[in-house]
Amino acid sequence: MFIPRDGHDHVTSPVEKTSAHGRTRRMAEAVCRWCGRLRYELAPAAATFGMTCLGWLHHAAGVAPSSYVGYGLGVAATAGLTWGGLKFKSPVATSLGVASVGTVLNTAIGAVTGPSVPSLIAGGVVTIASYAVYVPWLVKTRHERFNLQIKAAKTAPLPDGMGVNIGQPGVTGDTEEETALRRALVALGVPAVDVSRIVFTDTGWHALVTLPPGKNTSAQAVIAKRQQLQANLDLPGRLRLSEGAQANQLLVRLQTTDPLAGPGIPWPGVGVTSIEQPIPIGIYPDGSEVLIDIVDGHVLIAGGTNKGKSGAVNVLAGNLVACDDVLLAGIDMKPGALELGPWRDNMVALADDPDTARQVLVWLKSEMTRRGKYLSTLRGPKGERVKKWTRKHGKYIVLIIDELAELLRQAPDVASELMTLMQVSRAMGIRIIAATQSPSEQAFGGKGTDTRQQFGVRIGLPVNEPTPINMIMGTGAYGQGWRLDELDLPGKCMVSSERYTAPNEGRCFWISEGQILETSLEHAPAGEDAAEDVRPHPHPHPDPDPEPTPPTPPGGGGPHGGRPVLRAVPVYPDGSRIEENRLPLWRALEKAGPEGLTKGEAVRMGICNHHSSISPWLSQWVGQGWVEETGKRDRSVVFVLSAAQHTPAGETTDDSKESASCPASM
Ligand SMILES: Nc1ncnc2c1ncn2[C@@H]1O[C@H](COP(=O)(O)OP(=O)(O)OP(=O)(O)O)[C@@H](O)[C@H]1O
């Protein structure tokens, strides 16, 4: 089982654990808790031990002759009670008489002999005898009490005052809260078999309830009735329920104060210098930081509209731009890259539409291949193969995708590309941080290409209904207490990762626009250096042969995988995209200019062959008015592009030019 690195169990405050008298206090508390839980079982042993000690005290103080008389009278009286009980067939009087005889005798022996073997033997005999009588009584009483609770649950709310006196069977606990909890469970029809002693913390209290066997008494079933239980409990605070270590164990937490409430927790500024350090994105109620280990896996940030996704993305971006071992790239599907725009200068590429997004992914894939080949040439100290990228191999690449669902909706074809990247790229030092507000299966590429499994770190923000919770946090998460629907403020979050395996509510820092701009400015590479701000591999390129060198986008890609150039997409004069297979013909027409082009010439240029027909395309373009038939050459029709001026300049002949709309220096 995974043990969280900070050893924080998310229930007991670590502050509590590490306080000055921590260890002794915790031990004393544990003993008290244990005694409290077993109070009924321990009662006879405690009584016998107490009376033996009193006898020894009497011995130490000196036993006067009159005391012997007193003890004698005591034994006679209790023996008389026993005899009367037997005679009048009163089990209570008989039991009481037997117990009293034993106790008085034991005390008398202790008083006469002091701490001695006979006294210990007497104490032992009395203890064993008392348990012989007590255990059957205790079992019977518990059965009766349990049956009473079930009966009460089946019939109606409990009558007033029921079980207030612990001498009577009834629904009671050690504290007011435990009694309320027990009664609330009874009213729900699920009387607790056991309630651990309630632990009070700075923010409320928690207890572990063992549920009874039955038809609808599992922890999951009770969790589903949380609202009813909260109403039954009738205590101020927010009730949280999660499954314990076993299916019949319910962890009940009542939060009475919320230290995370308020307008927001200001971002304290950059907290890391390397991506290999955990990035703090917020805090937990006990004051510990919510840490994200990007090196551990791809990161998913999901939540409802206006619940703080961009805030979380920006806090991560703000830290990543300050890491000198990271190259940042972005895909922001909000038109104009509204969210990631401020980090433009800190990124090697920022795409804001499906086409440029495709190019970023192609670049990443080629970079992944190149890095894989590079790693394959390396050997460890014992000649072993190197299978994991670290900062000594070069910079990590982090791709931030804002609105993942929108990307896959607008460009469904990139789903498989993304899947490949997510599955393979981690070992090559590439990480993806994806934010989305509609985490449906479709939003992750649909069946077969569902990328969700690849997210090792998941940051769940508030959602409006429970349905998407399992989509975000994983199968069964809702029942295990990942209640994103109960997060009541924007920016509140639950993080699931190798570090955090149990649900715990935290709150992300709030980063202001001013902080974003300031951080971006402070860490943006200076001027022209930006394009070259790529640390070359410590070794020469592993494969000097140009063939296996992974392709970098034409005109872009610095040495050893520099920044990609995002190019404008070739379009027809009406703005629609020129299909891949028709592009060579269109280009050839552009190049031919007023001279025009015949089909024979196109065949000779290798654009098509005699069997493939380009006529329908040309007819279509003629119909659109983009191409004209100007006569015949060598008995073939000459086609002239009459709309060349409409074609984006960057796509005509000069491959090295950047797109004005999406330059490499973005
Ligand atoms: N960590 C936070 N602390 C306090 N308030 C926050 C926090 N995060 C978000 N908010 C509040 O919620 C609002 C919306 O936040 P944000 O834009 O990050 O949400 P979003 O989920 O990205 O929105 P969208 O669904 O439009 O993408 C913010 O304007 C701010 O008032």
The ligand as an SDF file (V2000), in Angstrom:
LIG
                    3D

 31 33  0  0  0  0  0  0  0  0999 V2000
   -8.2240   29.7040   -6.1290 N   0  0  0  0  0  0  0  0  0  0  0  0
   -9.2080   30.5930   -6.1130 C   0  0  0  0  0  0  0  0  0  0  0  0
   -9.4530   31.3070   -5.0080 N   0  0  0  0  0  0  0  0  0  0  0  0
  -10.4560   32.2090   -4.9910 C   0  0  0  0  0  0  0  0  0  0  0  0
  -11.2680   32.4650   -6.0270 N   0  0  0  0  0  0  0  0  0  0  0  0
  -11.0780   31.7960   -7.1550 C   0  0  0  0  0  0  0  0  0  0  0  0
  -10.0370   30.8160   -7.2610 C   0  0  0  0  0  0  0  0  0  0  0  0
  -10.0990   30.2990   -8.4980 N   0  0  0  0  0  0  0  0  0  0  0  0
  -11.1050   30.9180   -9.1240 C   0  0  0  0  0  0  0  0  0  0  0  0
  -11.6940   31.8160   -8.3350 N   0  0  0  0  0  0  0  0  0  0  0  0
  -12.8450   32.6800   -8.6700 C   0  0  0  0  0  0  0  0  0  0  0  0
  -13.6120   32.0550   -9.6800 O   0  0  0  0  0  0  0  0  0  0  0  0
  -13.6380   32.8200  -10.8720 C   0  0  0  0  0  0  0  0  0  0  0  0
  -13.4880   31.9190  -12.0740 C   0  0  0  0  0  0  0  0  0  0  0  0
  -12.2050   31.3280  -12.0430 O   0  0  0  0  0  0  0  0  0  0  0  0
  -11.5290   30.7260  -13.3380 P   0  0  0  0  0  0  0  0  0  0  0  0
  -11.5860   31.6840  -14.4720 O   0  0  0  0  0  0  0  0  0  0  0  0
  -10.1860   30.2300  -12.9690 O   0  0  0  0  0  0  0  0  0  0  0  0
  -12.5260   29.5310  -13.6340 O   0  0  0  0  0  0  0  0  0  0  0  0
  -12.5150   28.5460  -14.8620 P   0  0  0  0  0  0  0  0  0  0  0  0
  -12.9740   27.2520  -14.3450 O   0  0  0  0  0  0  0  0  0  0  0  0
  -11.2000   28.5570  -15.5510 O   0  0  0  0  0  0  0  0  0  0  0  0
  -13.5810   29.1880  -15.7980 O   0  0  0  0  0  0  0  0  0  0  0  0
  -13.9940   28.6570  -17.2370 P   0  0  0  0  0  0  0  0  0  0  0  0
  -14.9720   27.5890  -16.9910 O   0  0  0  0  0  0  0  0  0  0  0  0
  -14.5620   29.8580  -17.8920 O   0  0  0  0  0  0  0  0  0  0  0  0
  -12.7440   28.1570  -17.9090 O   0  0  0  0  0  0  0  0  0  0  0  0
  -12.4960   33.8190  -10.7260 C   0  0  0  0  0  0  0  0  0  0  0  0
  -12.7960   35.0290  -11.3540 O   0  0  0  0  0  0  0  0  0  0  0  0
  -12.3850   34.0120   -9.2340 C   0  0  0  0  0  0  0  0  0  0  0  0
  -13.2660   35.0020   -8.7970 O   0  0  0  0  0  0  0  0  0  0  0  0
  1  2  1  0
  2  3  1  0
  2  7  2  0
  3  4  2  0
  4  5  1  0
  5  6  2  0
  6  7  1  0
  6 10  1  0
  7  8  1  0
  8  9  2  0
  9 10  1  0
 10 11  1  0
 11 12  1  0
 11 30  1  0
 12 13  1  0
 13 14  1  0
 13 28  1  0
 14 15  1  0
 15 16  1  0
 16 17  2  0
 16 18  1  0
 16 19  1  0
 19 20  1  0
 20 21  2  0
 20 22  1  0
 20 23  1  0
 23 24  1  0
 24 25  2  0
 24 26  1  0
 24 27  1  0
 28 29  1  0
 28 30  1  0
 30 31  1  0
M  END
$$$$
